[in-house]
Amino acid sequence: MSNQKICIVGLGYVGLPLAALFSTTYDVCGFDINEKRIEELKNNKDFTGEVEDLENLNIEFTCDPHKISHADFVIIAVPTPIDKAKNPDLGPLESASKIVGANLKDGAVVVYESTVYPGCTEEICVPILERESGKKCGVGFKVGYSPERVNPADKEHTIDKIIKVVSGSDNDTLEKLADLYGSVVTAGVHKASSIKVAEAAKIIENVKRDLNIALVNELALIFEKLGINTREVLAAAGTKWNFNSGEYHPGMVGGHCIGIDPYYLTSKALEVGYHPQVILAGRAINEYMARHVAETVVKELGALGKVLKDSCVLIMGLTFKANVPDTRNSQSKRVIEYLREFGLGVLAFEPLLPNDAVEEGFGVKNIDLEKAGKEFDAMIIFSPHDKFKKYDLGVLKNKMKENPVLMDIYEFYSKKEAEDKGFIYRCL
Ligand SMILES: NC(=O)c1ccc[n+]([C@@H]2O[C@H](COP(=O)([O-])OP(=O)(O)OC[C@H]3O[C@@H](n4cnc5c(N)ncnc54)[C@H](O)[C@@H]3O)[C@@H](O)[C@H]2O)c1
């Protein structure tokens, strides 16, 4: 097996760590259409921060699609976003399938890792591979689906330590893929009975996460009106053995997966004549939270008698979650838009992103907190990066005007200490 050649197509948060893992045992080539990304990887630079020792890895990085034709296994890990109407945008998946189809070795196995709705691999991707390659699936090439379950920035649950679900277009392919992934994933593999089962298994992981967060966000909205602290309620409820407290936290849902994947399933459900209600209700609550965060700040500033158009809010952290430089679908962008609708000035402090990325991506200036004076009327701790630990409440207080408001979404700071220091403190 170890003389097999593998090509990973799409070298982002998923594809690069996968290439790194396979390169410990196999001859690996990494293909991406983004020339800048390939140049950076060739120079051992990875903006995602997911792979640390790039210089010691033996991976051939390339933009040349012909290299794909040397591979016995082609693994596709390209983005699966949604469009403005929240329908699946299969553009990258279709384009990758075209490139792979046009460069497919006889007898190769093409494995999709991108998150899709059940049926997508066989209904959308396989026909493209067949058309472009001129080969028949099951005869000239085989297909598999093995969803990626990696959690960026999580140094504990690394790719090799997460059981890999594998599936294939026939039994022989399933066994081949179980051997391939099983040879590098120490946690082992789970053989799904079909490609559709594996596709569905992945998507419901994220539907479930989205709904659990939506449930707690709704509880947080209710408890806020009742004057109860949500985290204190969760701590008490979590003492029951089956509450699964690790699953339930209020928060902002952004990124490339949890807030996106449910729409892949709901669009497929609509296509087959079922109108999903619970899944979309969860999405609506999680989408509402950006407005709620902005309105909380506005209401507090209004209650203090501050003139909104003369007030300035600092957003600490803009990325979709703590400690990753990933800005995709970060709800901070919507918080900024809502604050601006009320006439507020908005600045950001995001040490994980270059200034031009903040200005282009979010339309706000990225300031250096250490150089800031007493400038802000309110602060929102949006992505609670570890890097913020060096700024205690005393440091923050020195950056604030009179009667400062602190919207601390994840209770990064202590409520009591913040109030003792004179902050008007709010959290979810
Ligand atoms: N990021 C995560 O945490 C995560 C976790 C599990 C699953 N997934 C799923 O994995 C897939 C990939 O996500 P990601 O976060 O790695 O995306 P990403 O945007 O970080 O990386 C995708 C890469 O694919 C490249 N690409 C786009 N079109 C291409 C094409 N036609 N040919 C070759 N390369 C192409 C892009 O240039 C980019 O480098 C998605 O379906 C996502 O839902 C992501």
The ligand as an SDF file (V2000), in Angstrom:
LIG
                    3D

 44 48  0  0  0  0  0  0  0  0999 V2000
  -12.5300   24.0330    8.0860 N   0  0  0  0  0  0  0  0  0  0  0  0
  -13.1030   23.1010    8.8360 C   0  0  0  0  0  0  0  0  0  0  0  0
  -13.1030   23.1730   10.0590 O   0  0  0  0  0  0  0  0  0  0  0  0
  -13.7620   21.8970    8.2220 C   0  0  0  0  0  0  0  0  0  0  0  0
  -13.9840   20.7740    9.0260 C   0  0  0  0  0  0  0  0  0  0  0  0
  -14.6030   19.6620    8.4710 C   0  0  0  0  0  0  0  0  0  0  0  0
  -15.0010   19.7110    7.1370 C   0  0  0  0  0  0  0  0  0  0  0  0
  -14.7940   20.8230    6.3860 N   0  0  0  0  0  0  0  0  0  0  0  0
  -15.2190   20.7980    4.9950 C   0  0  0  0  0  0  0  0  0  0  0  0
  -14.0690   20.5800    4.1950 O   0  0  0  0  0  0  0  0  0  0  0  0
  -14.1700   21.2900    2.9550 C   0  0  0  0  0  0  0  0  0  0  0  0
  -12.9720   22.1980    2.7830 C   0  0  0  0  0  0  0  0  0  0  0  0
  -12.9900   23.1800    3.8000 O   0  0  0  0  0  0  0  0  0  0  0  0
  -11.7060   24.0380    4.1590 P   0  0  0  0  0  0  0  0  0  0  0  0
  -12.0280   24.7200    5.4390 O   0  0  0  0  0  0  0  0  0  0  0  0
  -10.4680   23.2330    4.0650 O   0  0  0  0  0  0  0  0  0  0  0  0
  -11.7220   25.0870    2.9510 O   0  0  0  0  0  0  0  0  0  0  0  0
  -10.5750   26.1600    2.6190 P   0  0  0  0  0  0  0  0  0  0  0  0
  -11.2520   27.3010    1.9760 O   0  0  0  0  0  0  0  0  0  0  0  0
   -9.7060   26.3820    3.8080 O   0  0  0  0  0  0  0  0  0  0  0  0
   -9.6660   25.4220    1.5600 O   0  0  0  0  0  0  0  0  0  0  0  0
  -10.0980   24.9970    0.3450 C   0  0  0  0  0  0  0  0  0  0  0  0
   -8.9510   25.0440   -0.6610 C   0  0  0  0  0  0  0  0  0  0  0  0
   -9.4650   24.5350   -1.8920 O   0  0  0  0  0  0  0  0  0  0  0  0
   -8.9260   25.3160   -2.9450 C   0  0  0  0  0  0  0  0  0  0  0  0
   -9.7830   25.1720   -4.1150 N   0  0  0  0  0  0  0  0  0  0  0  0
  -10.9570   25.7790   -4.3880 C   0  0  0  0  0  0  0  0  0  0  0  0
  -11.4210   25.3310   -5.5700 N   0  0  0  0  0  0  0  0  0  0  0  0
  -10.5310   24.4370   -6.0370 C   0  0  0  0  0  0  0  0  0  0  0  0
  -10.4450   23.6360   -7.2010 C   0  0  0  0  0  0  0  0  0  0  0  0
  -11.3930   23.6800   -8.1170 N   0  0  0  0  0  0  0  0  0  0  0  0
   -9.3740   22.8420   -7.3560 N   0  0  0  0  0  0  0  0  0  0  0  0
   -8.3990   22.7940   -6.4230 C   0  0  0  0  0  0  0  0  0  0  0  0
   -8.4110   23.5220   -5.3020 N   0  0  0  0  0  0  0  0  0  0  0  0
   -9.4660   24.3300   -5.1240 C   0  0  0  0  0  0  0  0  0  0  0  0
   -8.8610   26.7110   -2.3980 C   0  0  0  0  0  0  0  0  0  0  0  0
   -7.9300   27.5030   -3.1150 O   0  0  0  0  0  0  0  0  0  0  0  0
   -8.4360   26.4460   -0.9340 C   0  0  0  0  0  0  0  0  0  0  0  0
   -7.0310   26.4830   -0.7940 O   0  0  0  0  0  0  0  0  0  0  0  0
  -15.5110   22.0180    3.0220 C   0  0  0  0  0  0  0  0  0  0  0  0
  -16.4970   21.2330    2.4170 O   0  0  0  0  0  0  0  0  0  0  0  0
  -15.7890   22.1110    4.5060 C   0  0  0  0  0  0  0  0  0  0  0  0
  -17.1690   22.2050    4.7830 O   0  0  0  0  0  0  0  0  0  0  0  0
  -14.1580   21.9080    6.9000 C   0  0  0  0  0  0  0  0  0  0  0  0
  1  2  1  0
  2  3  2  0
  2  4  1  0
  4  5  1  0
  4 44  2  0
  5  6  2  0
  6  7  1  0
  7  8  2  0
  8  9  1  0
  8 44  1  0
  9 10  1  0
  9 42  1  0
 10 11  1  0
 11 12  1  0
 11 40  1  0
 12 13  1  0
 13 14  1  0
 14 15  2  0
 14 16  1  0
 14 17  1  0
 17 18  1  0
 18 19  2  0
 18 20  1  0
 18 21  1  0
 21 22  1  0
 22 23  1  0
 23 24  1  0
 23 38  1  0
 24 25  1  0
 25 26  1  0
 25 36  1  0
 26 27  1  0
 26 35  1  0
 27 28  2  0
 28 29  1  0
 29 30  1  0
 29 35  2  0
 30 31  1  0
 30 32  2  0
 32 33  1  0
 33 34  2  0
 34 35  1  0
 36 37  1  0
 36 38  1  0
 38 39  1  0
 40 41  1  0
 40 42  1  0
 42 43  1  0
M  CHG  2   8   1  16  -1
M  END
$$$$
